Amino acid sequence: MKQLTVKETAKRLLDAESAYILIHRSPDGDCIGSGYALAEAFRLLGKKARVLCSDEIPKRYHFMLPELMTLEEFEPKLIVAADVADEKLLGDALSEYRGRVDLCIDHHISNTGYAEELCLDGKAAAACQVLYEVLREMNVPITREIAVCLYTGIATDTGCFMYDNAGAHTHRIVAEIMDAQPDIRYAIINRNMFTVKSMGRMQLDKILTELLESYMDGKCMLVCITKELMDKYAIDESELEGIAGFPLQVEGAQVSVVMKEYEENVFRISMRSADWVNVSDICQTLGGGGHIKAAGCTIEGTAEEAKNVILEAVAKGMAKQ
């Protein structure tokens, strides 16, 4: 793996005639934003690009998708991963690209270095922030489509700019995006991303409150969502997006753990930190990773078995820190 500068990354992209852009499974605002912003930049330059994801893009993000996407078949000259820290996160549908990624653009400090070349800024709030720097070096104009993607990616990965990762540099970049496209209704994007909820999601919040479990004198709050529970309450998978930080709303909570069973006895774990706990370190001990305050991993076993493994890791992690 070779580490590239922003300037070197820009040249690498400019030299490519076409690209497949891979984003991670269970796509969020940042990977969708960085993937489609880069694809739009390619199209502006007269190149071919297609975004590939193992899972469907959630409906709430469809406003970021271009009206006309490249559907024609082509052999990509470059395979790029955007906001993908580990090739395992590509998911089963994109498993054929494992070991074939030419370039990764990322901001996760836990990036495994799986790509041939890596443009990584671990201090950036989002992959969209890194990509903005690259696009500026490429002299790509910040069109309305690109601005919507970049803004949404940065906003969602900073919790609408409430997280510590939204520093001065991040705010300056967002201001430049807004200056480039002042007519976009950014407040509406924020409302749709952070305030508006479906009736099902409103009901889900009530259920989650009832499911909250407190550990370590209230410093760790945990929610376990099993397939049985989802079937019982007719919870749609898409309604689970964005719940990772829900348990941190409890006063005194330092670590939030959300367990989601996506296959029988296989749980995807999302951890969030309110302040001083490094959840990336904790998740790395469980084969995962991420950011200091937002990380994840996968645990196999029954709900109780997975819960015990996680709580033990959290307790050890908090004791060390």
N, C-alpha and C positions, 0 to 999 in steps of 0.2 A: 504494500500500500504506500502510495506517495501522497504526501500532503501538499495541496495546491493553495496558492494565494488567491485572492479574489480576482486579481488581474490575470493570473494563469488560467483560472476557471473560465473567465470570460472568453479568453482566446480559444480554449478547448471547445466551448459551445459554438463560437463563431465559425470554427473550422468544420463543424459537423453539418452535413446536409440534411440529416433527418435523425429523429430520436424517438425511442419509447421512454416514457417517463413513468417510473414505478412509484406508487405510494402505498403506505401500509394498510393492512387489513383494519377493519373497524375504523374507517377514515374519519378524521376530525377536521376542524377548520384550517389548521396549519398545513397539513399534508395536502388537502384538497386545494387550498389557496396557492401553495408553492408549486404544486404540480400543474395546475391549469394556467397560472401566470406564466410559467416557463413555456408551456405549450403555445400560449398566445404570442409570446415573444418570438418563438420560432416561426410562427405563421406570419408575423409582421415582417420578418426577415426573408420571407419567401421560401422557408424550409418546411419540411413535413414533421409533424409531431403528434403523438397520441399518448394519452394518460391511461395507464392500466392499473386496476385495483382488484383484489380478490373479492371484495364485497361491493354491493351496490352503494352508490352515494346517497346518504340520507336525504329525504325530501327537503328538509329545512336548509340544505346547502345548495339546492338546485339553482338558486339565483346566481351562483358563481359560475355555473357551467355555460360555455359558449353556445349560442343558438345553432351554429354549424360546426360540428366536430369532424375531423378527418376520419372517414370510414373506409377509404380506399386502402387496399393492401400495399404495404411497402416493406422493404427490408431495411431496418434501422442501421445507421452508421454508428450510433451511439446509444448505449443503454444507461439511463440516468435514474438514480433513486433520490427522491426528495423527502426529507424529514423521516428517513428510515434508519434507525440506529443499529438494527441487527437484521440480517437478511431473513431470519426466521419470521420476522414481523410482516414479510410480504404475503404470507398466507399460502395455503395449499394451491390455489388457482394460479399463482405466479411462481410456483416452486421450480419451474424450468429455468428461471432466470437466476437462481442461486448459483453463485460462482461465476456469473457472467456480467455483473454490473461494472461498467467502465468508470462511472463517476457518481459520487454521492455528495449531495449538498445537504448539510445537516447542522444542528445546533446542540445535539445531545452529547454531554460529556462522556456518556457510556458507550458511544459509538464503537463497534467492534473492529472497525477497519477492514471490513469484508470487501469493499470496492477496490478496484485497481488504483483509483485516484480519489482523494477526499478533500472537499472544501468544508472545513469545520470551524465554527466559531462557538465555542462552549459558553461564551458570555452573552451571546445573542438571545433575545427573548423568544425568538421563533425562527423556523427555517425561512419563513417569508422575509424576515429581516435580513438574513444572509443573502437571500436571492435578490432583494432590492439593491444591495451593494453590487452584486454581480451584473444585474441588468443595467445599472447606471454606468458601469465600466464598459458594457457592450454598446452603450449609446442607444439603448432601446427606449422609445418614448413611453411614459407611463400613461397608457390609454385608460379609458373608463373601465374596461374589462380587467386590466391588470391591477388598477387601483383597488377595485372591489375585492379582488382575490387577496392582494397583499394586506390590505387593511383588515379584512376579516380574519386572516390567519394570525396576524399579530394580536388583534383584539381578543380572539378566543384563547390564545396561548398565554395571555397575561391576565385573564379573568376580567376583561374590560378595563385593563390597566390598573388593577388593584394589587397584583402580585409584585413581589420584590424585583422580579426580573425586568419590570418595565422601568428602566432607568432613563437618564437624561437623553442618551443617544437614541434609545428606542422612540422616545417622544419626538425627538427632532426628525427622525425618519418618517414617522406618522404624519408630522406636520408637513413635510415635503410632499408626501403622497396626497394629502388633502389640498395643498396648494396647487398641485398638478391637475387635480380634478375637483374643483370646489363645488360643483353642482351635484355631486353624489350626496344622498341623504344619509350621512354616516350615523346620525342618531337613530334612524330607522333600522339600520343594520344592528346597532347595539340593542335596540328594543327587541328585535326578533331573535337575537342570539341569547340574550340574558334575562329578558323579562317575560315575554309571551310564552305560555305553556298550553298544551292541549288539555282538554278536560281529563283525558286519561292520565296525563302527567300530573295534574293536580291531585287526582286520586292516588297516584303512585307516591307522591310526597307524604300523604297521610299514612300509607302503608309502611313506607320507609321509616317514618317516625316511630311507629309501633315496633319495628324490627330492630331498632338501634340497641346495640349491646355495649356496655361500658366496661372497660378494663383498665388496670393500672391506675386506680384512683381517678378515673375519668379522663386520663391523659390520652388514652387510645379508645376511639369509638369505631365500632365495626358493624357493617350490615352485610348479611349473607342472602343472596338472591338465587334460589335454586330453580331448576326447570319446573319442579312441582309447584312452586309458588307462582311462577309466571303463568302456568296453565290455570291455576286456581283463580287468579285475578285477571286473566286475559290480558297480560301485560305484553305489549309489542316490544320487540328488541330495540327499535329505534327510540322508544321512550326512555331507555336506560342511559342514553347518551348524556353526558354532562353531570352525572350524579356523584362523581368521585369525590367532590368536595363537600357534599351534603352533610356528612357527619361532623365536619369542622364547624358547623354553625352552633354546635353545643358549646356553651361557655366552659373554658378550661381545657378543651380538647387540643392536643398537640399533633396527633396522628390520626388520620382518617383511613380506614381500610374498607373497601367495597369488594366483595367477592361475587362474581357472576359466573354461574355454571352455564357454559356454552356447549358442552358435550357432557354426557353422563359421567359424573365423577371427575370432571376436568374443569377447574375454575381459573378464570382470568382475574387477577388481582390488581386493583388500582389503589395506590397509596398517595396521600397528600399530607404535607406538613404545614402547620400553621406558622411555625417560627424557627426553632433551633434544631429540629431533628432532620437529619439527612436521610430521606427515604430511598434515595438512589443507592446508598451503601447497603441499606437493609435489603432491598430488592436484588442487588447483585449477589448477596449470599444465597439467594433462592433461585439464581439462574436468570434473573432479569436485569433491569436497570432503568435509566431515565435521567431525570434532573434531580437536583438536591431536594426540591419541594414537590416534585410530581414524578412518580415512577410506577413501575408495574412488573408483574411476573406471572407465570402460570404454574399452578399447583395441581397435581393429580391426587385423587383420593376422595373419600366421602367428605361431606361438608364438615363434620366434626374433626376428621383427620387433617384436612386442609387448614381449618381454623387453628388447630393446635400448633401446626408447623409455623403458621404466620405469626401468631401471638408470641411464640418463643423467639422468633427472629426479631420481632419488634422490641421485645423486652431487652434482649441482648444488645440490640442496636442503640436503644435509648440509654442503657447503662454505660456503654462505651463513650457515648457522645456527651 
